[in-house]
Amino acid sequence: MKINQAGRWERICRSVYQKVDLHFEAKNAQKHCKRQLATINGGLRGDKREFEEKVLSFWSRYGIKPKKMWYDLYCYKTKEYDPRYIPEDIYWKIIYPAMNRPAFRRVYTDKCFYSQLFPYLKQPRTIIKCSNNIFYDGNGNIISFIQAKYLLESVNQFVLKPAIYSGEGTDIFFYDREKHCKIDIEGLLKLYRTDYIVQEIVPQHEILAAIHPNSVNTIRVISFLFRGEVHISSSILRMGVGDSRLDNVSAGGIACPINPDGRLAQKGLNKNSEWMDRHPGGTVFGNVIVPSYNKILEAVCKAHKNIPHFRILGWDFSVDVNGDPVLIEYNGAPSLNQISCGPLFGDLTEQVLDEILLNKTNYSAVVEYNITTENLKEEVS
């Protein structure tokens, strides 16, 4: 007898959809890995025997044989193979569906509902939002399309972004009356159709603005929930470059690891997988201390406990002129910062993998899809 379980056909359809979705995520990750390796002449390209002794022997207990290319990429900086890295194809096909609920991935990260999910976190002021073609003002009152249009026409600046599909800066639009004085607001809103949010542009802390004033430079934190505690996997500062309003590395930005004391590491990484010790604007990374860093980590640890559907999360925070952390967004399927910051689970890697792949307790993929060691090998191959 099964308690609190979906019907058989619902489980089958949901399982097929999610496996196809995550399969393509894994395929895209493999392509991205190969492109990154091409920019660094193949990466580490270490001895095959050393890879087998250090990496394959580690993963053999789980019946998994990871591809060497991942470790040639991840270990390029240190020049030494570390088996604790989680290859992204294994992550998407096995780790992610075990620790997170893929079915909740879209709805729970809908930016229109951040105010309800995190009322205790400071967020950019909302001007309007549209959810399922229902318009709301910044106070949560339902308004008409015409009222939404008038509200936007009355402000000098705003940022408009999809509420659900906006990864890596996709389709984000920045408005400045001085630069877009003749913009058709009605046409703009109709272009986005539905499920979007329009917010004020956060004036950022002077330390962050000094690095690159054109973009809101954000602190990306990866956290994971394990044995009832929130652990910080890694943190990076993402910075825009040149005239770009975006700080994403995929959009040409730079990511620099943040040390536990809040100081930036000596070097940051750009889109071409090149390490540099300073921003093109001149800021030396090792001289920067991220403002209110401990407050950001405290906010992450508090908020993550309220989102148990995702045991792995990515958080983007800015810091405003008053030094207050401001939640920009959170991601239920984040990139993992492993190239810049090291293994996802760090010293807890074996314990996490043992619970998921050997003990198989309290993990959604094991319970819902009855994953076994044999079909794990089939999934990765």
C-alpha positions, 0 to 999 in steps of 0.5 A, spaced: 500 500 500 502 506 497 500 513 501 500 520 498 502 517 491 500 520 485 496 515 480 500 510 476 499 514 469 501 520 472 507 518 475 509 515 468 507 521 464 511 525 469 517 521 469 518 521 462 517 528 461 522 530 467 527 525 464 527 528 457 527 535 460 534 533 464 536 529 459 537 535 454 540 539 460 545 534 461 546 534 453 547 541 453 552 541 459 556 536 455 556 541 449 558 547 453 564 543 457 567 541 450 566 548 448 570 550 454 575 545 453 577 548 446 578 555 449 583 552 454 587 547 449 583 541 452 584 543 459 588 539 464 589 533 459 592 529 465 595 522 465 589 517 463 592 512 469 592 517 474 585 519 472 583 512 473 586 511 480 584 517 483 577 518 479 574 512 476 576 508 483 572 513 487 566 513 483 566 505 482 563 504 488 557 507 485 557 503 479 558 510 475 564 511 470 564 519 469 568 522 463 575 524 463 573 531 460 569 533 466 576 533 470 580 536 465 576 542 465 574 542 473 582 541 475 585 545 470 587 550 475 589 546 480 593 541 475 591 535 480 585 530 479 580 531 484 574 526 484 569 530 488 567 534 482 560 532 480 560 532 472 554 536 470 551 530 466 551 526 472 548 532 476 543 533 471 541 525 470 542 523 477 544 528 483 539 534 481 532 529 481 534 526 487 535 532 491 530 537 487 523 536 485 524 537 478 516 538 477 516 544 482 522 548 478 518 553 474 512 555 479 516 555 485 522 560 482 516 564 479 519 571 480 512 574 481 511 570 488 517 572 491 514 577 496 509 571 498 515 566 499 520 571 502 517 577 505 522 578 510 528 579 505 529 586 502 527 586 494 527 591 489 521 595 489 515 592 484 512 597 479 507 592 476 507 584 475 503 580 470 502 573 472 497 568 467 495 575 464 493 578 471 496 585 472 498 587 479 501 593 482 506 594 487 502 593 493 499 586 490 492 590 487 489 587 481 489 592 476 488 593 468 492 593 462 491 600 461 493 602 469 499 597 468 501 601 462 500 608 465 504 606 471 510 604 467 509 611 463 510 615 470 517 612 472 524 614 469 527 607 470 525 600 470 528 593 469 523 588 465 524 581 466 520 574 465 518 571 471 519 564 469 524 563 463 530 568 464 536 564 466 543 567 464 540 574 463 535 572 457 530 577 455 531 582 460 530 589 458 532 595 462 528 602 461 531 609 461 527 615 459 533 619 457 535 613 452 528 610 450 524 617 450 520 614 444 519 607 447 512 604 446 510 601 453 504 598 450 507 594 445 513 592 449 508 589 454 504 586 449 511 583 446 512 579 453 505 577 453 504 574 460 508 572 466 513 578 467 515 582 473 517 590 472 521 593 478 526 599 480 533 598 478 537 597 485 542 603 486 548 598 488 553 599 494 559 604 492 564 598 493 560 594 487 558 600 483 566 602 483 568 595 479 563 596 474 557 601 474 553 599 468 551 593 471 548 591 478 553 586 480 551 580 484 553 575 489 551 568 487 551 563 492 550 556 492 547 552 498 545 545 499 540 542 504 543 536 507 541 532 514 537 538 516 542 544 515 544 549 510 551 548 507 554 554 503 557 550 497 560 557 494 560 564 493 562 568 487 561 576 485 559 577 478 561 583 474 559 586 468 564 588 463 564 594 458 557 597 456 553 591 458 548 591 463 548 584 465 553 581 470 552 574 467 559 570 465 555 567 459 554 575 457 561 576 457 562 578 465 567 576 470 566 571 476 570 571 482 570 567 488 569 570 494 573 567 500 569 566 507 571 572 510 568 576 504 574 578 500 575 576 493 580 571 491 586 573 487 583 571 480 576 571 477 574 567 471 571 570 464 567 567 459 573 564 455 575 561 461 581 565 462 583 567 469 585 575 471 587 578 477 583 585 475 577 587 472 578 591 465 576 597 469 582 597 473 579 594 480 584 589 483 580 583 485 584 581 491 583 588 494 575 588 494 571 586 500 564 584 499 559 589 503 555 585 508 557 578 505 555 575 512 548 578 512 547 575 505 549 568 508 545 569 513 539 570 509 541 564 504 541 560 510 534 562 513 530 562 506 533 556 504 530 552 510 523 555 507 524 551 500 525 544 502 523 542 494 530 544 492 536 541 496 540 545 491 539 552 490 542 558 487 541 565 490 543 572 487 543 578 491 545 585 490 547 590 496 544 597 496 547 603 498 545 602 505 549 596 505 542 592 506 542 585 502 537 585 496 534 579 493 534 579 486 532 572 484 533 565 486 534 559 481 532 552 482 537 549 477 543 553 478 550 553 475 554 550 480 561 554 480 565 548 480 570 551 475 571 557 479 570 555 486 571 547 487 567 541 488 559 542 489 559 538 496 566 539 498 568 535 504 561 532 504 561 529 497 562 522 500 557 523 505 552 526 500 553 521 494 553 515 499 546 517 502 543 518 495 546 512 491 547 507 497 543 508 502 537 511 498 533 514 503 529 521 503 531 522 496 525 524 491 528 520 485 530 514 489 523 514 492 519 516 486 522 513 480 525 507 483 532 508 481 537 503 481 545 502 481 544 498 474 540 504 471 544 509 473 549 506 469 545 506 463 543 513 464 550 516 464 552 512 459 
